[in-house]
Amino acid sequence: MKKLVRKTRAFLKRHVATVAFVSGFVWDSLTLTRIDLVYENVVFISYLVIALCAILLIHCIETHVWEPKVAVKYKVWLPAFVQFPLGGLFSGFVIFYTKSAAFFTAWPFLVLLFTLLVGNEFLRRRYERLTFQIGIYFLALMLYLVLVTPMVLGTVGTISFVLAGLMALVVMSLVLQLIMWLFPQLYKRSMKAIWLVIGGIYIGFNVMYVTNVIPPVPLALKDIGIYHAVVRDGVGYNVRYEPAPWWQPWRDTSATYSRAPNEAAYCFASVFAPTDLNATIYHHWERLGSHGAWVKSERIPYTITGGRDEGFRGYTIKTALQDGDWRCVIKTDKGKVIGETRFTIRSVEIPVSLEHATL
């Protein structure tokens, strides 16, 4: 038994950062649901505060500014108190940003988040270095503010993104003022590198925003499909559709739309938005052209209102359809992609058998 305890202790000592990081991911995956709830924001802010306090404590000990006996004794564990909350933060960001991401446009950003989430084993030593700590902390701060600022303003767009970036710079300036006061020599040695890292991250965020790589958080596509009919009643929406085959469990409606003469197609979607957030979104109906490029056929707007767990339900109708490959892309008024569905239209003389449902 003692041997097992020694081995377990040795393993945790070697992999404390990894265990802390993964623990944060598992915990957040089980507990985080909606970014507009108080609990989620308390968790995120607590993680940011704990990580900052741990960073300051590590360098208090290293520079002999303050050396509490307990902290010195367990110094080897201190990086975990930076990495655990950052693990929790990045796991939360993976959860919320993935919900808002259309993979075909946001995949570089999602790869970045997953790299931050799983790459901690290779970065373990760097969590003891001030420049690296500040860079990762600023990145987490930017991700959080970009996520929550639209809720405060009640709108999604460029203004909320710019304001989030400016607030992150102000907060980091205050943090660096504190570090300069506590550790003047350490700050002097690291100042140029720290501001280069912060500047690089800030510019990178703005480039990703302009190029539509960053998802339109906190909006998130909950459901989308192509239907033969959509009728609203007092309960919900009555729909008729061709079901997807059994080997496509991720789809509700078939990827093939069998169009009878003069029949229209309905793109029905549910888009989640936080409470008190209103936004105009657009359904872009596009057809695949002969040269392999998507040709815009129609752009139809409607306004969504936040607060419903399952998302705000809405639909658009497309007539004058041609056989071939199509897609319905949902975008914000700034052109940020929320999601899409692709399907193939084929004309039939006799209407196919349809299923009915209430959404």
C-alpha positions in Angstrom: 0.0 0.0 0.0 2.8 2.4 0.9 4.5 1.6 -2.4 1.3 2.5 -4.3 1.0 5.8 -2.4 4.7 6.6 -3.2 4.1 5.8 -6.9 0.9 7.9 -7.0 2.6 10.8 -5.3 5.6 10.6 -7.7 3.3 10.5 -10.7 1.3 13.5 -9.5 4.5 15.4 -8.8 5.7 14.8 -12.4 2.4 15.4 -14.0 0.7 17.9 -11.7 0.2 20.4 -14.4 -1.4 17.9 -16.8 -3.7 16.5 -14.1 -4.7 20.1 -13.1 -5.3 21.1 -16.7 -7.4 18.0 -17.6 -9.3 18.2 -14.3 -10.3 21.8 -15.2 -11.6 20.6 -18.6 -13.6 17.7 -17.2 -15.2 19.9 -14.4 -16.2 22.6 -16.9 -17.6 20.2 -19.4 -20.0 18.9 -16.7 -21.0 22.2 -15.2 -21.0 25.0 -17.8 -24.2 25.4 -19.9 -25.0 29.0 -20.8 -22.6 32.0 -20.8 -25.4 34.4 -19.7 -25.9 32.7 -16.4 -24.4 34.0 -13.1 -22.7 30.7 -12.2 -20.7 30.5 -15.5 -19.4 34.1 -15.1 -18.5 33.6 -11.5 -16.5 30.6 -12.5 -14.7 32.4 -15.3 -13.9 35.4 -13.2 -12.7 33.2 -10.3 -10.4 31.4 -12.6 -8.9 34.6 -13.8 -8.4 35.9 -10.2 -6.9 32.6 -9.0 -4.5 32.4 -11.9 -3.3 36.0 -11.4 -2.8 35.4 -7.7 -0.8 32.3 -8.3 1.4 34.1 -10.9 2.1 36.9 -8.4 2.8 34.3 -5.6 5.3 32.4 -7.7 7.3 35.5 -8.4 7.0 36.8 -4.8 8.9 33.6 -3.7 11.4 33.7 -6.6 12.3 37.4 -5.9 12.1 37.0 -2.1 9.5 39.7 -1.8 7.3 37.5 0.2 8.0 33.9 1.2 5.3 32.3 3.3 6.5 29.0 4.7 3.6 26.9 3.4 4.0 28.3 -0.2 7.8 27.7 -0.1 7.4 24.2 1.2 5.0 23.3 -1.7 6.6 25.5 -4.3 6.7 22.7 -6.8 2.8 22.6 -6.8 2.4 26.4 -7.4 2.4 26.2 -11.3 -0.7 24.0 -10.9 -2.5 26.9 -9.4 -1.8 28.8 -12.6 -2.5 25.9 -14.9 -5.7 24.5 -13.3 -7.7 27.7 -13.6 -6.3 28.3 -17.1 -7.3 24.7 -18.0 -10.8 25.5 -16.7 -10.9 28.7 -18.7 -9.7 27.1 -22.0 -12.0 24.2 -21.6 -14.9 26.6 -21.1 -13.8 28.5 -24.2 -13.7 25.3 -26.2 -17.2 24.5 -25.1 -18.7 28.0 -25.8 -16.7 28.9 -28.9 -17.3 25.5 -30.5 -21.0 26.0 -30.1 -20.8 29.2 -32.2 -18.3 28.0 -34.8 -19.0 26.8 -38.3 -16.0 24.5 -38.8 -15.3 25.3 -42.4 -14.6 29.0 -41.5 -13.5 28.9 -37.9 -11.3 25.7 -37.9 -8.0 27.7 -37.4 -9.4 29.3 -34.3 -10.8 26.0 -33.0 -7.4 24.3 -33.6 -5.8 27.1 -31.6 -8.2 26.4 -28.6 -7.6 22.7 -28.7 -3.9 23.2 -28.9 -4.0 25.3 -25.8 -6.1 22.7 -24.1 -4.0 19.6 -24.8 -0.5 21.1 -25.3 0.1 21.8 -21.6 2.5 18.9 -21.1 5.0 20.5 -23.5 4.5 23.9 -21.8 4.8 22.8 -18.2 8.2 24.5 -17.6 7.1 27.7 -19.2 4.4 28.2 -16.6 7.2 29.4 -14.3 8.2 32.2 -16.7 6.6 35.6 -16.3 6.5 36.4 -20.1 4.8 33.2 -20.9 2.4 33.5 -18.0 1.3 37.0 -18.9 0.9 36.0 -22.6 -1.4 33.1 -21.8 -3.3 35.1 -19.2 -3.9 38.0 -21.7 -5.1 35.4 -24.2 -7.6 34.0 -21.7 -8.7 37.5 -20.7 -9.3 38.4 -24.4 -11.3 35.2 -25.0 -13.5 35.9 -22.0 -14.2 39.5 -22.8 -15.0 38.8 -26.4 -17.5 36.2 -25.2 -19.3 38.3 -22.6 -19.1 41.9 -24.0 -22.0 41.4 -26.5 -24.2 40.4 -23.6 -23.5 43.6 -21.8 -24.1 45.7 -24.9 -27.1 43.6 -26.0 -25.7 43.3 -29.6 -23.1 41.3 -31.5 -20.7 43.1 -33.9 -17.6 45.1 -34.4 -18.3 47.6 -31.6 -18.5 44.8 -28.9 -15.3 43.2 -30.3 -13.3 46.4 -30.3 -14.5 47.3 -26.8 -13.6 43.8 -25.5 -10.0 44.2 -26.9 -9.7 47.7 -25.3 -10.9 46.5 -21.9 -8.4 43.6 -22.1 -5.5 46.0 -22.7 -6.6 48.3 -19.9 -6.8 45.4 -17.4 -3.4 44.1 -18.5 -1.9 47.6 -18.1 -3.1 47.6 -14.5 -1.7 44.1 -13.9 1.6 45.1 -15.3 1.7 48.2 -13.1 1.2 46.0 -10.1 4.0 43.7 -11.3 6.3 46.6 -11.9 5.6 47.8 -8.3 6.2 44.4 -6.8 9.1 43.1 -8.9 10.8 46.1 -10.6 13.9 44.2 -11.6 12.0 41.3 -13.0 9.6 43.6 -14.9 12.5 45.6 -16.3 14.1 42.5 -17.7 10.9 41.2 -19.2 9.1 44.4 -20.2 9.9 44.4 -23.9 9.1 40.7 -24.4 5.9 41.0 -22.4 4.6 43.9 -24.5 5.6 42.2 -27.7 3.6 39.1 -26.7 0.6 41.2 -25.7 0.8 43.2 -28.9 1.1 40.1 -31.0 -1.9 38.4 -29.4 -4.0 41.6 -29.8 -3.1 42.0 -33.5 -3.7 38.3 -34.1 -7.2 38.6 -32.6 -8.0 41.5 -34.8 -6.7 39.8 -37.9 -8.8 36.7 -37.1 -11.9 38.8 -36.5 -11.5 40.7 -39.8 -11.0 37.4 -41.7 -14.1 35.8 -40.0 -12.0 33.1 -38.2 -13.4 34.0 -34.8 -16.9 32.6 -34.3 -19.8 35.0 -33.7 -20.0 34.3 -30.0 -22.2 34.2 -28.0 -24.6 33.2 -30.9 -24.8 29.5 -31.4 -26.7 27.3 -33.9 -28.7 24.7 -32.1 -30.5 23.1 -35.1 -30.9 23.5 -38.8 -32.6 21.6 -41.6 -34.4 21.8 -45.0 -38.1 21.1 -44.9 -40.9 20.7 -47.4 -43.4 22.7 -45.2 -43.3 24.8 -42.0 -46.5 26.1 -40.4 -46.6 27.9 -37.0 -49.4 27.2 -34.6 -50.0 27.9 -30.9 -47.7 25.0 -29.8 -44.7 25.4 -32.1 -43.9 24.7 -35.7 -45.5 21.9 -37.7 -43.0 20.6 -40.3 -42.9 18.1 -43.1 -39.6 16.6 -44.2 -37.6 13.8 -45.7 -35.8 12.0 -42.8 -32.1 11.4 -43.0 -30.9 7.8 -43.5 -29.9 5.8 -40.5 -26.2 6.2 -41.3 -26.4 10.0 -40.9 -27.4 10.3 -37.2 -26.1 13.8 -37.1 -28.9 15.0 -39.5 -32.6 15.2 -38.9 -33.5 16.0 -42.5 -32.2 14.3 -45.6 -29.3 15.7 -47.6 -31.5 15.1 -50.6 -34.5 17.4 -51.2 -37.0 15.7 -53.6 -38.8 18.6 -55.1 -42.2 18.2 -56.7 -43.3 20.7 -59.4 -43.6 24.2 -58.0 -42.6 23.2 -54.5 -40.6 25.5 -52.3 -37.9 24.7 -49.8 -37.9 25.9 -46.1 -34.6 26.5 -44.2 -35.6 26.2 -40.5 -33.1 26.9 -37.8 -32.8 27.5 -34.1 -30.2 30.0 -33.0 -29.3 30.5 -29.4 -28.7 34.0 -28.1 -28.3 35.1 -24.4 -31.1 36.8 -22.6 -31.6 40.5 -23.6 -29.6 40.1 -26.7 -31.3 40.8 -30.0 -29.7 40.4 -33.4 -30.5 40.4 -37.1 -29.4 37.2 -38.9 -29.5 36.3 -42.5 -30.2 33.1 -44.4 -28.0 33.0 -47.5 -29.4 30.6 -50.1 -26.5 29.6 -52.4 -26.1 27.2 -55.3 -22.9 25.4 -56.4 -22.0 26.8 -59.8 -20.5 24.9 -62.7 -17.0 26.2 -61.8 -17.1 24.9 -58.3 -17.9 28.2 -56.6 -21.0 29.0 -54.5 -23.3 31.5 -56.2 -25.5 33.6 -54.0 -29.2 33.2 -54.9 -31.0 35.1 -52.1 -30.3 36.8 -48.8 -33.2 36.9 -46.4 -33.1 38.6 -42.9 -35.0 38.2 -39.7 -34.5 39.3 -36.1 -33.9 36.8 -33.2 -34.4 37.4 -29.5 -32.3 35.8 -26.9 -33.2 33.8 -23.7 -34.6 30.5 -25.0 -32.4 27.4 -24.1 -33.3 25.7 -27.4 -32.7 28.8 -29.4 -34.9 31.3 -31.3 -36.7 29.5 -34.1 -37.1 31.0 -37.5 -37.3 30.0 -41.1 -37.0 31.4 -44.7 -38.6 30.1 -47.9 -36.9 29.7 -51.2 -38.8 29.3 -54.5 -37.4 29.1 -58.1 -35.1 26.2 -57.2 -32.9 24.4 -59.7 -31.6 20.9 -59.4 -28.1 20.6 -58.0 -26.1 21.2 -54.9 -27.3 24.0 -52.5 -26.6 25.3 -49.1 -28.3 27.6 -46.6 -25.8 29.6 -44.6 -26.7 31.5 -41.5 -24.7 34.7 -41.0 -24.8 37.8 -38.8 -25.4 41.2 -40.3 -21.5 41.6 -40.3 -21.1 38.4 -42.3 -20.0 36.1 -39.5 -21.0 32.6 -40.2 -23.1 30.9 -37.5 -23.7 27.7 -39.3 -25.0 26.1 -42.5 -26.7 23.0 -44.0 -25.9 21.6 -47.4 -28.3 19.6 -49.5 -29.0 18.4 -53.1 -32.2 19.2 -55.0 -33.6 16.7 -57.4 -36.9 17.1 -59.3 -39.5 14.4 -59.0 -42.9 14.1 -60.7 -44.6 12.3 -57.8 -44.2 13.8 -54.3 -42.2 11.6 -52.0 -43.5 10.3 -48.6 -42.8 12.8 -45.8 -42.7 12.6 -42.1 -44.4 15.1 -39.7 -43.1 16.7 -36.5 -43.6 19.6 -34.2 -40.6 21.7 -33.4 
